[in-house]
Amino acid sequence: MYIEQGGDGPDLLVLLHGRGATAAVWSPLCEQAGERWRGRWLAMDLPGHGRSDQLDDYALGQCAASVARAIRPHVDPAGRVVVLGHSFGGVLALALATGWFGVTPHRVFGAGIKVAWTDEELGRMQALAAQPARYFPTQEEASQRYLKISGLAGIAAADSPVAQRGVVQDPAGWRLAMDPRAFGVGKPPTAELMRLAVCPVHLGRAAGDGLVTMEQLRGIDPRAEDLGPHGHNVMVEAPVQVWRWIESHSS
Protein backbone atom coordinates (compact mmCIF):
# COMPACT_ATOMS: atom_id res chain seq x y z
CA MET A 1 0.00 0.00 0.00
CA TYR A 2 1.39 3.37 -1.03
CA ILE A 3 1.14 5.82 1.88
CA GLU A 4 1.73 9.53 2.31
CA GLN A 5 1.93 10.87 5.84
CA GLY A 6 2.82 13.84 7.97
CA GLY A 7 2.39 15.50 11.35
CA ASP A 8 3.32 14.21 14.78
CA GLY A 9 1.62 13.11 17.97
CA PRO A 10 -0.39 10.10 19.12
CA ASP A 11 -3.64 10.88 17.25
CA LEU A 12 -3.97 9.61 13.68
CA LEU A 13 -6.25 10.90 10.90
CA VAL A 14 -6.68 8.31 8.13
CA LEU A 15 -7.81 9.59 4.71
CA LEU A 16 -9.42 7.19 2.22
CA HIS A 17 -10.12 8.42 -1.31
CA GLY A 18 -12.94 7.39 -3.61
CA ARG A 19 -13.01 4.79 -6.36
CA GLY A 20 -10.88 5.75 -9.36
CA ALA A 21 -8.91 8.44 -7.50
CA THR A 22 -5.63 8.41 -5.54
CA ALA A 23 -4.41 9.79 -2.23
CA ALA A 24 -3.40 12.95 -4.11
CA VAL A 25 -6.99 14.23 -3.89
CA TRP A 26 -6.32 14.88 -0.20
CA SER A 27 -3.43 17.26 -0.96
CA PRO A 28 -5.48 20.47 -0.44
CA LEU A 29 -6.71 19.12 2.91
CA CYS A 30 -3.27 17.92 4.03
CA GLU A 31 -1.69 21.28 3.23
CA GLN A 32 -3.80 22.70 6.06
CA ALA A 33 -3.28 19.84 8.49
CA GLY A 34 -0.54 21.61 10.42
CA GLU A 35 -3.01 24.31 11.42
CA ARG A 36 -6.15 22.20 11.76
CA TRP A 37 -5.12 18.81 13.16
CA ARG A 38 -3.22 17.97 16.34
CA GLY A 39 -1.59 14.70 15.43
CA ARG A 40 -0.46 12.68 12.43
CA TRP A 41 -2.28 12.16 9.16
CA LEU A 42 -2.04 9.29 6.72
CA ALA A 43 -3.38 9.14 3.15
CA MET A 44 -3.09 5.95 1.14
CA ASP A 45 -3.77 4.81 -2.39
CA LEU A 46 -6.50 2.19 -2.07
CA PRO A 47 -5.83 -1.34 -3.34
CA GLY A 48 -5.63 -1.40 -7.13
CA HIS A 49 -5.33 2.40 -7.29
CA GLY A 50 -2.38 4.69 -7.86
CA ARG A 51 0.86 3.13 -6.64
CA SER A 52 -0.71 0.47 -4.40
CA ASP A 53 -0.68 -3.22 -5.30
CA GLN A 54 -3.60 -4.89 -7.01
CA LEU A 55 -5.79 -7.49 -5.32
CA ASP A 56 -7.05 -10.79 -6.65
CA ASP A 57 -10.47 -9.97 -5.19
CA TYR A 58 -11.93 -6.49 -4.67
CA ALA A 59 -14.81 -7.53 -2.45
CA LEU A 60 -15.52 -4.91 0.21
CA GLY A 61 -14.19 -7.10 3.01
CA GLN A 62 -10.95 -7.75 1.16
CA CYS A 63 -10.42 -4.06 0.50
CA ALA A 64 -11.20 -3.13 4.11
CA ALA A 65 -8.84 -5.81 5.41
CA SER A 66 -6.03 -4.49 3.19
CA VAL A 67 -6.62 -0.95 4.41
CA ALA A 68 -6.67 -2.06 8.06
CA ARG A 69 -3.41 -3.97 7.66
CA ALA A 70 -1.79 -0.83 6.27
CA ILE A 71 -3.10 1.32 9.13
CA ARG A 72 -2.24 -0.93 12.07
CA PRO A 73 1.55 -0.27 12.18
CA HIS A 74 0.83 3.47 12.41
CA VAL A 75 -1.62 3.31 15.32
CA ASP A 76 -0.39 4.67 18.67
CA PRO A 77 -2.30 2.99 21.52
CA ALA A 78 -2.16 6.28 23.42
CA GLY A 79 -3.95 8.18 20.66
CA ARG A 80 -7.21 8.27 18.75
CA VAL A 81 -7.79 7.00 15.23
CA VAL A 82 -10.15 9.15 13.16
CA VAL A 83 -11.05 7.94 9.66
CA LEU A 84 -12.31 10.26 6.93
CA GLY A 85 -13.45 8.54 3.75
CA HIS A 86 -14.79 10.00 0.53
CA SER A 87 -17.30 8.18 -1.69
CA PHE A 88 -16.16 4.51 -1.83
CA GLY A 89 -13.47 5.42 0.70
CA GLY A 90 -16.35 6.42 2.96
CA VAL A 91 -17.82 2.93 2.59
CA LEU A 92 -14.45 1.49 3.64
CA ALA A 93 -14.47 3.87 6.62
CA LEU A 94 -17.90 2.48 7.59
CA ALA A 95 -16.50 -1.04 7.31
CA LEU A 96 -13.67 -0.11 9.70
CA ALA A 97 -16.24 1.40 12.08
CA THR A 98 -17.57 -2.12 12.72
CA GLY A 99 -14.29 -3.05 14.43
CA TRP A 100 -14.16 -6.29 12.43
CA PHE A 101 -10.84 -5.63 10.76
CA GLY A 102 -8.49 -5.10 13.71
CA VAL A 103 -8.64 -1.29 13.73
CA THR A 104 -11.41 0.32 15.77
CA PRO A 105 -11.62 4.05 15.04
CA HIS A 106 -12.53 6.60 17.67
CA ARG A 107 -14.70 8.37 15.09
CA VAL A 108 -15.54 8.00 11.39
CA PHE A 109 -16.56 10.56 8.76
CA GLY A 110 -18.02 9.63 5.38
CA ALA A 111 -18.41 12.32 2.70
CA GLY A 112 -20.36 11.85 -0.51
CA ILE A 113 -21.17 8.16 -0.09
CA LYS A 114 -23.49 6.87 -2.80
CA VAL A 115 -26.19 4.85 -1.03
CA ALA A 116 -28.81 4.27 -3.77
CA TRP A 117 -27.90 2.13 -6.78
CA THR A 118 -29.98 1.15 -9.79
CA ASP A 119 -29.56 -2.16 -11.60
CA GLU A 120 -28.32 -0.20 -14.60
CA GLU A 121 -25.60 1.49 -12.56
CA LEU A 122 -24.48 -1.79 -11.04
CA GLY A 123 -24.42 -3.40 -14.47
CA ARG A 124 -22.31 -0.55 -15.82
CA MET A 125 -19.81 -1.01 -13.00
CA GLN A 126 -19.54 -4.73 -13.67
CA ALA A 127 -19.01 -4.04 -17.37
CA LEU A 128 -16.17 -1.62 -16.55
CA ALA A 129 -14.62 -4.23 -14.26
CA ALA A 130 -14.59 -6.78 -17.09
CA GLN A 131 -12.85 -4.50 -19.59
CA PRO A 132 -9.06 -4.48 -20.04
CA ALA A 133 -7.14 -1.31 -19.27
CA ARG A 134 -7.57 1.33 -21.97
CA TYR A 135 -4.40 2.88 -23.34
CA PHE A 136 -3.85 6.42 -24.58
CA PRO A 137 -1.07 7.80 -26.80
CA THR A 138 -0.31 10.77 -24.52
CA GLN A 139 -0.24 11.53 -20.82
CA GLU A 140 -2.64 14.43 -21.32
CA GLU A 141 -5.29 12.19 -22.90
CA ALA A 142 -4.92 9.63 -20.12
CA SER A 143 -5.11 12.42 -17.52
CA GLN A 144 -8.30 13.79 -19.06
CA ARG A 145 -9.85 10.32 -18.80
CA TYR A 146 -8.68 10.03 -15.20
CA LEU A 147 -10.26 13.37 -14.30
CA LYS A 148 -13.57 12.21 -15.77
CA ILE A 149 -13.52 8.82 -14.02
CA SER A 150 -12.60 10.34 -10.66
CA GLY A 151 -15.13 13.18 -10.87
CA LEU A 152 -12.38 15.81 -10.95
CA ALA A 153 -13.09 17.19 -14.41
CA GLY A 154 -13.44 20.94 -14.16
CA ILE A 155 -11.81 20.96 -10.73
CA ALA A 156 -8.23 19.90 -11.45
CA ALA A 157 -6.17 20.49 -14.60
CA ALA A 158 -4.81 17.62 -16.68
CA ASP A 159 -1.24 18.72 -15.92
CA SER A 160 -1.84 19.07 -12.16
CA PRO A 161 -0.13 16.75 -9.65
CA VAL A 162 -3.56 15.36 -8.73
CA ALA A 163 -4.18 14.28 -12.31
CA GLN A 164 -0.65 13.06 -12.99
CA ARG A 165 -0.79 10.71 -10.01
CA GLY A 166 -3.81 9.01 -11.55
CA VAL A 167 -2.03 7.76 -14.69
CA VAL A 168 0.98 5.57 -15.45
CA GLN A 169 3.03 4.73 -18.52
CA ASP A 170 4.14 1.28 -19.60
CA PRO A 171 5.38 -0.10 -22.94
CA ALA A 172 1.83 -0.11 -24.38
CA GLY A 173 1.27 3.59 -23.67
CA TRP A 174 -0.47 5.66 -21.01
CA ARG A 175 -3.31 4.24 -18.90
CA LEU A 176 -5.15 4.95 -15.66
CA ALA A 177 -3.29 3.88 -12.53
CA MET A 178 -6.36 1.90 -11.46
CA ASP A 179 -7.01 -1.79 -11.93
CA PRO A 180 -10.33 -1.87 -13.85
CA ARG A 181 -11.38 -4.89 -11.78
CA ALA A 182 -11.71 -2.55 -8.79
CA PHE A 183 -15.01 -1.38 -10.30
CA GLY A 184 -16.50 -4.79 -9.49
CA VAL A 185 -17.13 -4.30 -5.78
CA GLY A 186 -20.91 -4.41 -6.15
CA LYS A 187 -23.55 -2.62 -4.10
CA PRO A 188 -22.12 -1.62 -0.71
CA PRO A 189 -24.28 -2.50 2.33
CA THR A 190 -24.10 1.02 3.73
CA ALA A 191 -27.22 0.82 5.91
CA GLU A 192 -26.06 -2.44 7.48
CA LEU A 193 -22.59 -1.05 8.15
CA MET A 194 -24.13 2.00 9.84
CA ARG A 195 -26.10 -0.26 12.17
CA LEU A 196 -23.01 -2.32 12.99
CA ALA A 197 -20.75 0.65 13.78
CA VAL A 198 -19.19 0.57 17.25
CA CYS A 199 -17.99 4.19 17.14
CA PRO A 200 -19.63 7.52 16.27
CA VAL A 201 -20.18 7.91 12.52
CA HIS A 202 -20.91 11.21 10.74
CA LEU A 203 -22.10 11.37 7.14
CA GLY A 204 -22.26 14.45 4.94
CA ARG A 205 -22.68 15.62 1.38
CA ALA A 206 -22.16 18.85 -0.50
CA ALA A 207 -25.21 20.48 -2.06
CA GLY A 208 -23.93 19.96 -5.60
CA ASP A 209 -23.09 16.28 -5.20
CA GLY A 210 -24.84 14.47 -8.03
CA LEU A 211 -24.21 10.97 -6.67
CA VAL A 212 -26.29 11.16 -3.50
CA THR A 213 -29.17 13.31 -2.25
CA MET A 214 -29.60 14.49 1.31
CA GLU A 215 -32.85 12.53 1.51
CA GLN A 216 -31.04 9.32 0.56
CA LEU A 217 -28.23 9.98 3.00
CA ARG A 218 -30.56 10.79 5.88
CA GLY A 219 -32.30 7.51 5.18
CA ILE A 220 -29.31 5.81 6.84
CA ASP A 221 -28.12 8.72 9.00
CA PRO A 222 -30.85 11.15 10.12
CA ARG A 223 -28.13 13.56 11.29
CA ALA A 224 -26.28 13.68 7.95
CA GLU A 225 -24.84 17.15 7.40
CA ASP A 226 -24.74 19.66 4.56
CA LEU A 227 -21.14 20.38 3.53
CA GLY A 228 -21.94 23.54 1.63
CA PRO A 229 -22.45 24.64 -1.98
CA HIS A 230 -19.84 22.37 -3.53
CA GLY A 231 -19.64 19.25 -5.68
CA HIS A 232 -18.86 15.58 -5.07
CA ASN A 233 -15.15 16.19 -4.45
CA VAL A 234 -15.72 18.67 -1.65
CA MET A 235 -12.32 17.96 -0.07
CA VAL A 236 -10.65 19.28 -3.25
CA GLU A 237 -13.01 22.22 -3.78
CA ALA A 238 -13.41 23.33 -0.16
CA PRO A 239 -10.93 21.69 2.25
CA VAL A 240 -11.70 24.31 4.92
CA GLN A 241 -15.34 23.17 4.91
CA VAL A 242 -14.24 19.59 5.57
CA TRP A 243 -11.89 20.65 8.35
CA ARG A 244 -14.72 22.59 10.00
CA TRP A 245 -16.88 19.47 9.81
CA ILE A 246 -14.20 17.41 11.54
CA GLU A 247 -13.59 20.11 14.14
CA SER A 248 -17.28 20.31 14.99
CA HIS A 249 -17.03 16.72 16.24
CA SER A 250 -13.59 16.97 17.82
CA SER A 251 -14.59 16.08 21.39
LOTIKE-29999 format. One line per 8 residues: number of its first residue (from 1); their letters; for each residue x, y, z of C-alpha. Coordinates in steps of 0.001 Angstrom, whole numbers, plus 500000, padded with zeros to 6 digits. Each point is the difference from the previous one (the first is absolute). Example, Ala and Ser with C-alpha at 12.3 -4.5 7.8 and 13.67 -1.06 7.14 Angstrom:
! LOTIKE-29999
1 = as = 512300:495500:507800  501370:503440:499340 .
END
This chain:
! LOTIKE-29999
1 = myieqggd = 500000:500000:500000  501388:503367:498969  499747:502450:502912  500598:503716:500434  500199:501342:503527  500892:502965:502132  499569:501660:503376  500926:498707:503428 .
9 = gpdllvll = 498299:498901:503191  497990:496989:501148  496749:500779:498128  499672:498735:496433  497724:501285:497218  499568:497413:497231  498873:501281:496587  498381:497600:497508 .
17 = hgrgataa = 499307:501233:496468  497178:498963:497696  499930:497409:497250  502128:500956:497006  501972:502687:501855  503280:499968:501960  501225:501385:503310  501007:503155:498121 .
25 = vwsplceq = 496412:501285:500222  500669:500645:503686  502883:502383:499246  497954:503207:500522  498771:498651:503343  503443:498801:501119  501575:503357:499200  497888:501429:502830 .
33 = agerwrgr = 500520:497133:502433  502747:501776:501927  497527:502693:501006  496856:497895:500342  501030:496613:501392  501905:499154:503188  501632:496729:499088  501127:497984:496999 .
41 = wlamdlpg = 498183:499475:496725  500232:497130:497562  498664:499857:496436  500285:496804:497989  499326:498865:496468  497266:497382:500319  500673:496462:498732  500199:499941:496208 .
49 = hgrsdqld = 500298:503799:499839  502957:502298:499426  503232:498435:501229  498436:497339:502234  500032:496316:499104  497080:498327:498292  497805:497394:501687  498744:496701:498667 .
57 = dyalgqca = 496573:500823:501458  498542:503485:500524  497119:498961:502223  499288:502614:502657  501335:497813:502804  503240:499352:498145  500533:503690:499345  499212:500921:503607 .
65 = asvarair = 502369:497321:501302  502804:501325:497777  499407:503539:501220  499952:498887:503647  503267:498092:499602  501614:503144:498611  498691:502143:502857  500864:497749:502947 .
73 = phvdpagr = 503785:500666:500104  499280:503735:500237  497549:499845:502908  501233:501361:503342  498089:498319:502859  500140:503292:501900  498210:501898:497236  496741:500092:498095 .
81 = vvvlghsf = 499421:498729:496476  497638:502146:497927  499098:498795:496501  498747:502320:497268  498859:498276:496828  498655:501460:496777  497488:498180:497782  501147:496331:499854 .
89 = ggvlalal = 502686:500908:502534  497116:500999:502261  498538:496508:499623  503364:498565:501050  499979:502377:502981  496577:498609:500973  501394:496479:499725  502836:500932:502382 .
97 = atgwfgvt = 497426:501513:502384  498670:496482:500636  503281:499064:501711  500127:496764:498000  503326:500665:498337  502345:500521:502945  499850:503812:500020  497231:501615:502040 .
105 = phrvfgag = 499788:503732:499272  499090:502549:502632  497830:501768:497416  499160:499633:496304  498983:502560:497366  498541:499067:496620  499609:502686:497324  498050:499531:496789 .
113 = ikvawtde = 499192:496310:500422  497680:498712:497281  497296:497983:501771  497385:499421:497263  500905:497852:496989  497925:499019:496987  500413:496698:498193  501245:501955:496998 .
121 = elgrmqal = 502720:501696:502040  501118:496719:501520  500058:498382:496569  502116:502851:498650  502499:499544:502821  500264:496280:499331  500535:500693:496303  502840:502412:500823 .
129 = aaqparyf = 501552:497391:502284  500029:497457:497171  501742:502273:497503  503782:500024:499550  501920:503167:500764  499569:502640:497308  503172:501554:498624  500555:503538:498766 .
137 = ptqeeasq = 502782:501376:497776  500761:502970:502279  500067:500761:503701  497594:502902:499501  497355:497758:498422  500374:497447:502782  499807:502781:502596  496808:501371:498459 .
145 = rylkisgl = 498453:496533:500264  501162:499714:503594  498425:503335:500903  496687:498838:498525  500056:496611:501754  500913:501523:503360  497479:502839:499788  502741:502629:499926 .
153 = agiaaads = 499295:501386:496534  499644:503748:500251  501633:500021:503433  503586:498941:499281  502060:500589:496847  501353:497123:497918  503576:501104:500766  499395:500354:503757 .
161 = pvaqrgvv = 501715:497679:502508  496567:498607:500926  499378:498923:496410  503530:498779:499323  499865:497652:502981  496978:498301:498457  501775:498741:496867  503018:497813:499239 .
169 = qdpagwrl = 502051:499161:496928  501107:496550:498923  501235:498616:496655  496455:499998:498557  499434:503693:500714  498261:502076:502665  497166:498581:502109  498160:500704:503232 .
177 = amdprafg = 501853:498934:503136  496938:498022:501071  499349:496310:499532  496679:499920:498075  498947:496979:502070  499669:502339:502989  496705:501164:498495  498511:496590:500812 .
185 = vgkpptae = 499363:500495:503707  496226:499894:499624  497353:501782:502051  501435:501005:503392  497836:499119:503040  500180:503523:501399  496881:499800:502186  501157:496735:501564 .
193 = lmrlavcp = 503471:501392:500668  498466:503052:501692  498025:497735:502336  503092:497943:500813  502264:502965:500791  501556:499921:503469  501200:503623:499895  498363:503326:499123 .
201 = vhlgraag = 499451:500396:496255  499266:503298:498225  498809:500164:496398  499844:503071:497802  499576:501172:496439  500524:503232:498119  496943:501629:498437  501284:499486:496460 .
209 = dglvtmeq = 500841:496313:500401  498246:498195:497173  500637:496497:501361  497916:500188:503162  497123:502155:501249  499572:501177:503559  496749:498045:500204  501811:496790:499048 .
217 = lrgidpra = 502810:500655:502440  497669:500811:502879  498252:496715:499309  502991:498308:501650  501196:502904:502166  497265:502429:501115  502721:502409:501170  501851:500122:496668 .
225 = edlgphgh = 501440:503472:499448  500103:502506:497159  503595:500728:498974  499202:503162:498098  499495:501094:496382  502605:497732:498454  500201:496876:497855  500778:496336:500602 .
233 = nvmveapv = 503714:500603:500627  499424:502479:502802  503408:499294:501578  501663:501319:496817  497642:502941:499469  499603:501106:503624  502476:498365:502408  499236:502620:502666 .
241 = qvwrwies = 496359:498862:499994  501097:496422:500658  502350:501055:502778  497173:501944:501658  497840:496879:499809  502679:497941:501722  500613:502692:502604  496305:500210:500847 .
249 = hss = 500248:496409:501255  503437:500242:501575  499003:499112:503578 .
END
